[in-house]
Amino acid sequence: MTDAQSAIRRPRLTERFIAAAHDFITAGAEREVFGPRREELLADARGRVLDVGAGTGPNLAYLPWRSQALEVVLLDPSPGMLERARRRAAQLGVNIQLVDRPAEQMPFEDESFDTIVFALTLCTIGDPASALREARRVLRQNGRLLVYEHVRAHEADLARWQDRFDPVWKAINNGCHVNRGTRAVIESAGFEFVRADEFRERKIPLAIVQPYLVGVAQRPATPAPAKTPATPVGQ
């Protein structure tokens, strides 16, 4: 694969600082909570892989490089994040392609990926329904959509607390929403889950961010049904 370092612009100082702060703040959670979930999910990655909202590249360490011939593309709107992802890839000794574009504007041809990953990113994407429609467009028929996201709680009381705290959480966590009905949005975009696990991540002390979805969905060979896309609760 051609190394697409030239595909990202030079990050500004503030972008570098935000990316470094992100890795510092999330380091503990990555070790104790997120890392094991990523490893389990990403074992299903095959072929040409698109990591959407890839950030600083935490998924890279868990992709099955040794058992699969992977071609990996990282898509993120932040050059500061991608610069750190490039360094992470170099430390791992793997080749990747970097593209600094938003998830709603994927600069790829139709049906050009075998696997698409959304891991802890649909909560921050401005228009997740649009991003998922783009994902369906660029995913090959019967390709795999790998999803790891915190989502809206099934329990009514907890969901109401998520709604109450969402504006504050969004303001202090880079636009992250805690109350999005992500599974419904994925299915409305034309994906079918072949495996889905919704649970409370009890290792996280804050209840409003405990509900999670981990799953594998496919783009069926038949055209997507004409549906009105589900609207996320959090905006």
PADRENTI-616491 format. One record per residue: residue number from 1; residue in one letter; chain; x, z, y of N, C-alpha, C in turn. Coordinates in Angstrom, 1 decimal. Last residue first. Layout:
N
    i  aa  ch     nxx     nzz     nyy    caxx    cazz    cayy     cxx     czz     cyy
  NUM   A   A       X       Z       Y       X       Z       Y       X       Z       Y
...
***
This chain:
235
    i  aa  ch     nxx     nzz     nyy    caxx    cazz    cayy     cxx     czz     cyy
  235   Q   A   -28.0    19.7    15.4   -27.6    18.5    16.2   -26.5    18.9    17.1
  234   G   A   -29.5    20.7    12.4   -28.5    21.0    13.5   -28.1    19.7    14.1
  233   V   A   -31.1    19.3    10.6   -31.7    20.3    11.5   -30.8    20.5    12.7
  232   P   A   -30.9    15.7    10.2   -30.4    17.0    10.1   -31.0    18.0    11.0
  231   T   A   -33.5    13.7     9.1   -32.8    14.1    10.3   -32.3    15.5    10.1
  230   A   A   -33.4    11.1     6.7   -33.6    12.4     7.0   -32.9    12.9     8.2
  229   P   A   -34.3     7.7     7.4   -33.3     8.7     7.2   -33.7    10.1     7.5
  228   T   A   -37.0     6.3     5.7   -36.6     6.8     7.0   -35.6     7.9     6.9
  227   K   A   -36.2     3.8     3.3   -36.5     5.2     3.7   -36.2     5.4     5.1
  226   A   A   -36.3     1.6     1.0   -36.5     1.6     2.4   -37.0     3.0     2.8
  225   P   A   -33.7     2.1    -1.4   -35.1     2.0    -1.0   -35.2     2.1     0.5
  224   A   A   -30.8     0.0    -1.9   -31.4     1.3    -1.5   -32.8     1.1    -1.1
  223   P   A   -30.7    -2.3    -4.7   -30.7    -2.0    -3.3   -31.3    -0.6    -3.0
  222   T   A   -28.8    -1.2    -7.7   -30.0    -1.8    -7.1   -30.0    -1.5    -5.6
  221   A   A   -26.6     0.3    -8.4   -26.5    -1.2    -8.4   -27.7    -1.8    -7.7
  220   P   A   -26.2     3.2    -6.4   -26.8     2.5    -7.5   -26.6     1.0    -7.3
  219   R   A   -23.6     5.2    -5.6   -24.4     4.1    -5.0   -24.9     3.2    -6.1
  218   Q   A   -23.7     8.6    -6.6   -23.4     7.2    -6.8   -24.2     6.3    -5.9
  217   A   A   -22.2    11.8    -6.3   -23.3    10.9    -6.2   -22.8     9.5    -6.4
  216   V   A   -21.4    15.1    -7.0   -21.0    13.7    -7.2   -22.2    12.8    -7.2
  215   G   A   -21.0    18.2    -5.2   -21.6    17.2    -6.0   -21.0    15.9    -6.1
  214   V   A   -21.7    21.2    -3.8   -20.6    20.4    -4.4   -21.2    19.5    -5.3
  213   L   A   -22.8    23.0    -1.1   -23.2    21.9    -2.0   -21.9    21.3    -2.5
  212   Y   A   -23.4    26.4    -0.1   -22.6    25.2    -0.3   -23.2    24.3    -1.2
  211   P   A   -23.8    29.2     2.0   -24.5    28.2     1.2   -23.7    26.9     1.2
  210   Q   A   -22.2    30.8     3.8   -22.0    30.9     2.4   -22.7    29.8     1.6
  209   V   A   -22.5    31.0     6.5   -21.7    29.9     6.0   -21.4    30.0     4.5
  208   I   A   -24.0    33.2     6.9   -24.6    32.0     7.4   -23.7    30.8     6.9
  207   A   A   -22.5    35.4     6.0   -23.6    34.9     5.1   -24.0    33.5     5.6
  206   L   A   -19.1    35.9     5.8   -20.2    35.6     6.8   -21.3    34.8     6.1
  205   P   A   -17.2    36.1     3.8   -17.9    37.3     4.2   -19.1    37.0     5.1
  204   I   A   -16.8    34.2     1.0   -16.8    34.1     2.4   -17.7    35.3     2.9
  203   K   A   -17.2    34.7    -1.7   -15.9    35.0    -1.1   -15.8    34.9     0.4
  202   R   A   -19.7    33.6    -2.3   -19.6    35.0    -1.9   -18.3    35.5    -1.4
  201   E   A   -21.3    31.0    -1.6   -19.9    31.2    -1.8   -19.6    32.7    -1.3
  200   R   A   -24.2    30.1    -3.3   -23.6    30.9    -2.3   -22.2    31.2    -2.6
  199   F   A   -25.0    26.6    -4.2   -24.7    28.0    -4.5   -24.3    28.8    -3.2
  198   E   A   -25.6    23.7    -5.9   -25.8    24.4    -4.7   -25.7    25.9    -4.9
  197   D   A   -24.3    20.9    -7.4   -24.3    22.4    -7.5   -24.5    23.0    -6.2
  196   A   A   -24.9    17.9    -9.1   -25.0    18.7    -7.8   -25.1    20.2    -8.1
  195   R   A   -24.5    14.7   -10.3   -24.1    16.1   -10.5   -24.2    16.8    -9.2
  194   V   A   -25.5    12.5    -9.4   -25.4    12.6   -10.9   -25.0    14.0   -11.3
  193   F   A   -27.6    11.6    -6.8   -26.7    12.6    -7.3   -26.7    12.5    -8.9
  192   E   A   -27.6     8.5    -5.1   -28.3     9.3    -6.2   -27.2    10.3    -6.8
  191   F   A   -28.0     7.2    -1.8   -27.2     7.7    -2.9   -28.0     8.5    -3.9
  190   G   A   -29.4     6.5     0.5   -29.4     5.6    -0.6   -28.5     6.0    -1.8
  189   A   A   -29.8     8.2     2.5   -28.8     7.1     2.8   -28.7     6.1     1.6
  188   S   A   -31.2    10.2     1.4   -31.9     9.2     2.3   -31.1     8.0     2.6
  187   E   A   -29.2    11.7     0.2   -30.2    10.9    -0.6   -30.9     9.9     0.2
  186   I   A   -28.0    12.7     2.5   -27.2    11.9     1.5   -28.2    11.1     0.7
  185   V   A   -30.0    14.2     3.5   -29.5    13.1     4.3   -28.7    12.2     3.4
  184   A   A   -30.4    16.2     1.6   -31.5    15.2     1.9   -31.0    14.0     2.7
  183   R   A   -28.0    17.6     1.8   -28.3    16.8     0.5   -29.4    15.8     0.8
  182   T   A   -28.0    18.8     4.3   -27.1    17.6     4.0   -27.5    16.9     2.8
  181   G   A   -29.4    20.1     6.6   -29.9    19.8     5.3   -29.2    18.6     4.7
  180   R   A   -27.4    22.3     8.5   -27.8    20.9     8.2   -28.3    20.8     6.8
  179   N   A   -26.4    24.6     9.7   -27.8    24.6     9.2   -28.3    23.2     8.9
  178   V   A   -24.0    24.8    11.0   -24.2    25.6     9.7   -25.6    25.4     9.1
  177   H   A   -21.9    22.5    12.4   -23.2    23.0    12.3   -23.4    23.7    11.0
  176   C   A   -19.1    22.2    14.6   -19.6    22.4    13.2   -21.0    23.0    13.3
  175   G   A   -17.7    21.9    17.0   -18.9    21.1    16.7   -19.5    21.2    15.4
  174   N   A   -15.5    23.7    16.9   -15.3    22.3    17.0   -16.5    21.4    16.6
  173   N   A   -16.5    26.4    16.9   -15.9    25.8    15.7   -15.9    24.2    15.7
  172   I   A   -17.9    27.4    19.0   -16.6    28.0    18.7   -15.9    27.3    17.5
  171   A   A   -20.2    25.9    19.1   -19.4    26.0    20.3   -18.0    26.5    20.0
  170   K   A   -21.4    26.3    16.6   -21.0    24.9    17.0   -20.0    25.0    18.2
  169   W   A   -22.0    29.0    16.8   -21.1    28.5    15.8   -20.5    27.2    16.2
  168   V   A   -24.0    28.9    18.8   -22.8    29.7    19.0   -21.7    29.2    18.0
  167   P   A   -26.0    27.3    17.6   -25.4    26.9    18.8   -24.1    27.6    19.1
  166   D   A   -26.5    28.8    15.1   -25.9    27.5    15.1   -25.3    27.1    16.4
  165   F   A   -27.9    31.2    14.9   -26.5    31.2    15.3   -25.8    29.9    15.4
  164   R   A   -30.5    30.4    14.3   -30.2    31.2    15.5   -28.8    31.1    15.9
  163   D   A   -30.2    29.0    11.9   -30.7    28.3    13.1   -30.4    29.1    14.4
  162   Q   A   -29.3    31.0    10.3   -28.4    29.9    10.5   -28.9    29.1    11.8
  161   W   A   -31.5    32.6    10.2   -30.3    33.1    10.9   -29.3    32.0    11.2
  160   R   A   -33.2    30.9     8.8   -33.6    31.2    10.2   -32.3    31.8    10.9
  159   A   A   -31.9    30.9     6.4   -31.9    29.6     7.1   -32.3    29.9     8.6
  158   L   A   -32.4    33.5     5.6   -31.0    33.1     5.9   -31.0    31.8     6.7
  157   D   A   -35.2    33.3     5.1   -34.6    34.3     6.1   -33.2    33.9     6.5
  156   A   A   -35.4    31.3     3.1   -36.0    31.1     4.4   -35.4    32.1     5.5
  155   E   A   -32.9    30.0     1.1   -33.6    31.2     1.4   -34.1    31.1     2.9
  154   H   A   -31.3    27.8     1.1   -32.7    27.7     0.6   -33.5    28.9     0.9
  153   A   A   -29.4    26.9     4.0   -29.7    27.9     3.0   -31.1    27.5     2.4
  152   R   A   -27.6    24.0     4.7   -28.7    24.9     5.0   -29.1    25.7     3.8
  151   V   A   -24.0    24.0     3.8   -25.3    23.4     4.0   -26.4    24.5     4.4
  150   H   A   -20.7    22.8     3.4   -21.6    24.0     3.6   -22.9    23.4     4.2
  149   E   A   -19.6    20.5     0.9   -20.1    20.8     2.2   -20.8    22.1     2.3
  148   Y   A   -18.4    18.0    -0.8   -18.2    19.4    -0.7   -18.5    19.9     0.7
  147   V   A   -18.7    15.1    -2.7   -19.2    15.9    -1.6   -18.9    17.3    -1.8
  146   L   A   -18.0    11.8    -3.5   -17.7    13.2    -3.8   -17.9    14.0    -2.5
  145   L   A   -19.4     9.0    -4.7   -19.4     9.8    -3.5   -19.1    11.2    -3.9
  144   R   A   -18.3     6.2    -6.5   -18.5     7.6    -6.5   -18.4     8.2    -5.1
  143   G   A   -19.9     3.1    -7.4   -18.8     3.9    -6.9   -19.2     5.3    -6.8
  142   N   A   -22.0     1.4    -8.0   -21.7     2.4    -9.0   -20.4     3.2    -8.6
  141   Q   A   -20.6    -0.9    -5.8   -21.7    -0.5    -6.6   -21.3     0.4    -7.8
  140   R   A   -18.3     0.5    -3.4   -18.7    -0.4    -4.4   -19.9     0.0    -5.2
  139   L   A   -18.8     1.4     0.0   -18.6     1.9    -1.4   -19.1     0.8    -2.3
  138   V   A   -19.6     0.6     2.5   -18.2     0.3     2.1   -17.9     0.7     0.6
  137   R   A   -22.3     1.4     2.6   -21.9     0.0     2.8   -20.5    -0.3     2.3
  136   R   A   -22.2     4.1     2.3   -22.8     3.3     1.3   -22.5     1.9     1.4
  135   A   A   -20.9     4.7     4.7   -20.2     5.0     3.4   -20.9     4.2     2.3
  134   E   A   -22.8     4.0     6.6   -21.6     3.3     6.5   -20.8     3.5     5.2
  133   R   A   -24.7     6.0     5.9   -25.0     4.6     5.7   -23.8     3.7     5.7
  132   L   A   -23.2     8.2     6.6   -23.5     8.0     5.2   -24.0     6.6     4.9
  131   A   A   -23.1     7.9     9.4   -21.8     7.9     8.7   -22.1     7.7     7.2
  130   S   A   -25.8     8.1    10.0   -25.1     6.9    10.3   -23.8     6.8     9.5
  129   A   A   -26.2    10.8     9.3   -27.0     9.8     8.6   -26.3     8.4     8.8
  128   P   A   -24.5    12.2    11.0   -24.1    12.1     9.6   -24.9    11.1     8.9
  127   D   A   -23.3    12.0    13.9   -24.5    11.4    13.3   -24.2    11.2    11.8
  126   G   A   -21.0    13.7    14.3   -22.1    13.6    15.3   -23.4    13.1    14.7
  125   I   A   -19.7    15.8    11.9   -19.9    14.5    12.3   -21.1    14.4    13.2
  124   T   A   -19.7    18.4    11.0   -19.2    18.2    12.3   -19.4    16.8    12.8
  123   C   A   -20.6    18.5     8.4   -21.2    19.5     9.3   -20.7    19.2    10.8
  122   L   A   -19.2    16.7     7.0   -20.5    16.2     7.4   -21.1    17.2     8.4
  121   T   A   -16.8    18.1     6.2   -16.8    17.3     7.4   -18.2    16.8     7.9
  120   L   A   -16.1    19.2     3.7   -16.2    20.0     4.9   -16.1    19.2     6.1
  119   A   A   -15.5    16.1     2.5   -15.2    17.5     2.2   -15.1    18.3     3.5
  118   F   A   -16.4    13.2     1.2   -16.8    14.0     2.3   -16.6    15.5     2.0
  117   V   A   -14.9    10.4    -0.1   -14.9    11.8    -0.1   -15.4    12.3     1.2
  116   I   A   -15.5     7.7    -2.3   -15.5     8.1    -0.9   -15.7     9.7    -1.0
  115   T   A   -14.1     5.2    -4.4   -14.5     6.6    -4.2   -14.5     6.9    -2.7
  114   D   A   -13.7     2.5    -4.2   -14.2     3.0    -5.4   -14.7     4.4    -5.3
  113   F   A   -14.3     0.2    -1.4   -13.8     1.5    -2.0   -14.5     1.8    -3.3
  112   S   A   -15.6    -2.0    -0.4   -14.1    -2.1    -0.5   -13.5    -0.8    -1.0
  111   E   A   -18.2    -2.9     0.4   -17.9    -2.7    -1.0   -16.4    -2.7    -1.2
  110   D   A   -17.3    -4.6     3.4   -18.4    -4.1     2.5   -17.8    -4.0     1.1
  109   E   A   -14.3    -3.5     5.1   -15.2    -4.5     4.5   -16.2    -3.9     3.6
  108   F   A   -14.0    -1.2     7.8   -13.7    -1.7     6.5   -14.7    -2.7     6.0
  107   P   A   -14.0     0.8     9.9   -13.5    -0.6    10.1   -13.1    -1.2     8.8
  106   M   A   -16.8     2.7    10.5   -15.8     2.5     9.6   -15.3     1.0     9.6
  105   Q   A   -18.2     4.5    12.5   -17.7     3.2    12.8   -16.5     2.9    11.8
  104   E   A   -18.8     7.1    11.8   -20.0     6.2    12.1   -19.5     4.8    12.3
  103   A   A   -16.4     8.4    11.8   -17.1     8.1    10.5   -18.2     7.1    10.7
  102   P   A   -14.1     7.1    14.2   -15.1     8.0    13.8   -15.8     7.5    12.5
  101   R   A   -10.6     6.5    13.5   -11.9     6.0    13.9   -12.9     7.1    13.5
  100   D   A    -7.6     6.1    12.7    -8.2     7.0    13.6    -9.5     6.4    14.2
   99   V   A    -6.3     5.9     9.5    -7.1     5.2    10.5    -7.8     6.2    11.4
   98   L   A    -3.6     5.6     7.3    -4.2     6.4     8.3    -5.0     5.6     9.3
   97   Q   A    -2.8     5.6     3.9    -3.1     4.8     5.0    -3.9     5.7     6.0
   96   I   A    -0.1     6.9     1.9    -1.4     6.9     2.4    -1.6     5.9     3.5
   95   N   A     2.0     7.8    -0.8     1.7     6.8     0.3     0.2     6.9     0.6
   94   V   A     3.7    10.9    -1.4     2.7     9.9    -1.7     2.4     9.0    -0.5
   93   G   A     5.2    13.3    -1.3     5.8    12.1    -1.8     4.8    11.0    -2.2
   92   L   A     4.5    15.5    -0.1     4.0    15.4    -1.4     4.6    14.1    -2.1
   91   Q   A     5.6    15.1     2.4     6.1    16.3     1.6     5.6    16.1     0.2
   90   A   A     4.0    12.9     3.2     5.5    12.8     3.0     6.1    13.9     2.2
   89   A   A     1.6    14.2     3.5     1.7    13.1     2.5     3.2    12.9     2.2
   88   R   A     2.1    15.8     5.7     1.7    16.4     4.4     1.9    15.4     3.3
   87   R   A     2.5    13.9     7.7     3.7    14.8     7.3     3.4    15.4     5.9
   86   R   A     0.0    12.9     7.8     1.1    12.0     7.4     2.3    12.8     7.0
   85   A   A    -1.5    15.1     8.7    -1.7    14.6     7.4    -0.6    13.6     6.9
   84   R   A    -0.5    15.3    11.3    -0.1    16.3    10.3    -0.4    15.9     8.9
   83   E   A    -1.7    13.0    12.3    -0.2    13.1    12.3     0.3    14.2    11.3
   82   L   A    -4.3    13.5    12.0    -3.8    12.5    11.1    -2.2    12.6    11.1
   81   M   A    -4.7    15.4    14.1    -5.0    15.8    12.7    -4.2    14.8    11.8
   80   G   A    -4.1    13.7    16.3    -3.4    14.9    16.1    -3.5    15.4    14.6
   79   P   A    -6.0    11.7    16.2    -4.6    11.4    15.8    -3.8    12.6    15.6
   78   S   A    -9.2    12.0    15.1    -8.2    12.8    15.8    -6.8    12.4    15.3
   77   P   A   -11.2    10.8    13.5   -11.1    10.4    14.9   -10.0    11.1    15.7
   76   D   A   -10.2     9.6    10.3   -10.5    10.8    11.2   -10.3    10.3    12.6
   75   L   A    -9.5     8.7     7.1   -10.2     8.3     8.3   -10.5     9.6     9.1
   74   L   A    -7.1     7.7     4.8    -7.6     8.8     5.5    -8.2     8.3     6.8
   73   V   A    -7.0     6.1     1.7    -7.1     5.9     3.1    -7.7     7.2     3.7
   72   V   A    -5.1     5.5    -1.2    -5.8     6.5    -0.4    -5.8     6.1     1.1
   71   E   A    -5.2     4.4    -4.3    -4.9     3.9    -3.0    -5.7     4.7    -2.1
   70   L   A    -3.9     5.5    -7.5    -4.8     5.7    -6.3    -4.2     5.0    -5.1
   69   A   A    -4.0     5.6   -10.7    -3.4     4.8    -9.7    -4.3     4.7    -8.5
   68   Q   A    -4.0     8.9   -12.2    -4.7     7.7   -11.7    -3.8     6.9   -10.7
   67   S   A    -2.4    11.1   -12.8    -3.2    10.5   -13.9    -3.9     9.2   -13.5
   66   R   A    -1.1    11.8   -10.5    -0.3    11.6   -11.7    -1.1    10.9   -12.8
   65   W   A    -3.1    12.2    -8.5    -2.1    11.1    -8.3    -1.4    10.8    -9.7
   64   P   A    -5.8    13.3    -8.0    -5.2    13.1    -9.3    -4.1    12.0    -9.3
   63   L   A    -5.7    15.5    -5.2    -6.1    14.2    -5.8    -5.3    13.9    -7.1
   62   Y   A    -4.8    17.7    -4.0    -5.7    17.9    -5.1    -6.1    16.6    -5.7
   61   A   A    -3.3    17.2    -1.7    -2.7    17.9    -2.8    -3.5    18.0    -4.1
   60   L   A    -5.2    16.0     0.0    -4.1    15.2    -0.6    -3.5    15.9    -1.8
   59   N   A    -7.0    17.5     1.3    -7.4    17.0     0.0    -6.3    16.4    -0.7
   58   P   A    -5.9    18.2     3.8    -5.9    19.2     2.7    -6.3    18.7     1.4
   57   G   A    -5.4    16.5     6.2    -5.1    16.1     4.8    -5.1    17.1     3.7
   56   T   A    -6.3    17.2     8.6    -4.8    17.3     8.4    -4.4    17.0     7.0
   55   G   A    -9.1    15.1     8.5    -8.4    16.1     9.2    -6.9    16.1     8.9
   54   A   A   -10.9    13.3     7.3    -9.8    13.9     6.5    -9.0    15.0     7.2
   53   G   A   -13.3    12.0     7.6   -13.1    13.2     8.3   -12.0    14.0     7.6
   52   V   A   -13.1    10.7     4.3   -13.8    10.7     5.6   -13.7    12.0     6.3
   51   D   A   -11.1     9.0     2.3   -11.3    10.4     2.7   -11.8    10.5     4.1
   50   L   A   -11.5     6.6     0.0   -11.6     6.9     1.4   -12.0     8.3     1.6
   49   V   A    -9.6     5.1    -2.6   -10.3     6.3    -2.1   -10.3     6.3    -0.6
   48   R   A    -9.5     3.0    -5.2    -9.3     3.0    -3.8   -10.2     4.1    -3.2
   47   G   A    -9.4     4.9    -8.2    -9.2     3.6    -7.5    -8.8     3.8    -6.1
   46   R   A   -11.2     8.0    -8.2   -10.6     6.9    -8.9   -10.4     5.7    -7.9
   45   A   A   -11.9    11.5    -8.5   -11.5    10.4    -7.7   -10.8     9.3    -8.5
   44   D   A   -12.5    13.8    -9.9   -13.3    12.6   -10.2   -12.9    11.4    -9.3
   43   A   A   -10.9    15.8    -8.9   -10.5    15.3   -10.2   -11.3    14.0   -10.6
   42   L   A   -12.2    16.8    -6.7   -11.4    15.6    -6.5   -10.8    15.0    -7.8
   41   L   A   -13.5    19.1    -7.6   -14.2    18.0    -7.1   -13.4    16.7    -7.2
   40   E   A   -11.4    20.9    -8.1   -12.4    20.6    -9.1   -13.1    19.3    -8.8
   39   E   A   -10.0    21.0    -5.7    -9.3    20.5    -6.9   -10.3    20.1    -8.0
   38   R   A   -11.9    22.0    -3.9   -11.4    20.7    -3.7   -10.8    20.2    -5.0
   37   R   A   -12.1    24.6    -5.0   -13.3    23.7    -5.0   -12.8    22.3    -4.8
   36   P   A    -9.5    25.6    -4.5   -10.0    25.5    -5.9   -11.2    24.6    -6.0
   35   G   A    -9.5    25.4    -1.6    -8.6    24.7    -2.4    -9.1    24.6    -3.9
   34   F   A   -11.4    27.2    -0.5   -11.6    25.8    -0.4   -10.7    25.0    -1.4
   33   V   A   -10.5    29.9    -1.2   -11.9    29.4    -1.4   -11.9    27.9    -1.5
   32   E   A    -7.8    30.7    -0.9    -8.7    31.5    -1.7   -10.0    30.8    -2.1
   31   R   A    -6.5    28.7     0.7    -5.9    29.2    -0.6    -6.9    29.9    -1.5
   30   E   A    -8.3    28.2     2.8    -7.9    27.1     1.9    -7.3    27.6     0.6
   29   A   A    -8.4    30.7     4.0    -9.6    30.2     3.3    -9.3    29.0     2.3
   28   G   A    -5.8    30.8     5.0    -6.2    31.8     4.0    -7.4    31.3     3.3
   27   A   A    -5.8    28.6     6.8    -4.8    28.7     5.7    -5.3    29.6     4.6
   26   T   A    -7.3    28.2     9.1    -7.9    28.0     7.8    -7.0    28.2     6.6
   25   I   A    -5.5    28.7    11.2    -6.7    29.5    11.1    -7.3    29.4     9.7
   24   F   A    -3.5    26.7    10.9    -3.2    28.2    10.9    -4.4    29.0    10.6
   23   D   A    -4.9    24.4    11.1    -4.3    24.7     9.8    -3.9    26.2     9.7
   22   H   A    -5.8    24.6    13.8    -6.8    24.5    12.7    -6.1    24.9    11.4
   21   A   A    -3.4    24.6    15.2    -4.2    25.8    15.2    -5.2    25.8    14.1
   20   A   A    -2.6    22.0    14.8    -1.8    23.1    14.3    -2.6    24.4    14.2
   19   A   A    -4.7    20.6    16.1    -4.5    20.4    14.7    -3.7    21.5    14.1
   18   I   A    -4.4    21.6    18.7    -5.6    21.9    18.0    -5.5    21.7    16.5
   17   F   A    -1.8    20.5    19.3    -2.1    22.0    19.3    -3.3    22.3    18.5
   16   R   A    -2.3    17.8    19.2    -1.3    18.4    18.3    -1.6    19.9    18.2
   15   E   A    -4.1    17.6    21.4    -4.5    17.2    20.0    -3.6    17.8    19.0
   14   T   A    -2.4    18.3    23.5    -3.6    19.2    23.2    -4.1    18.9    21.8
   13   L   A    -0.6    16.2    23.5    -0.1    17.5    23.2    -1.3    18.4    22.8
   12   R   A    -2.0    13.3    21.8    -1.7    14.1    23.0    -1.2    15.5    22.6
   11   P   A    -0.7    11.0    19.4    -1.5    12.1    19.8    -1.0    12.8    21.0
   10   R   A    -0.6     7.6    19.5     0.3     8.7    19.6    -0.6     9.9    20.1
    9   R   A    -3.0     6.1    17.2    -2.3     6.2    18.5    -1.5     7.5    18.5
    8   I   A    -2.7     4.6    14.0    -3.1     5.7    14.9    -2.3     5.7    16.1
    7   A   A    -1.6     2.5    12.7    -3.0     2.4    12.9    -3.5     3.6    13.8
    6   S   A     1.0     2.8    12.1     0.8     2.2    13.4    -0.7     2.1    13.7
    5   Q   A     0.9     3.8     9.6     1.2     4.8    10.6     0.9     4.2    12.0
    4   A   A     0.1     2.7     7.1    -0.6     2.3     8.4    -0.3     3.3     9.4
    3   D   A     2.0     1.3     4.7     1.8     2.5     5.4     1.3     2.2     6.8
    2   T   A     0.4    -0.7     2.3     1.1    -0.7     3.5     0.9     0.6     4.2
    1   M   A     0.8     0.0    -1.2     0.0     0.0     0.0     0.9     0.0     1.2
***
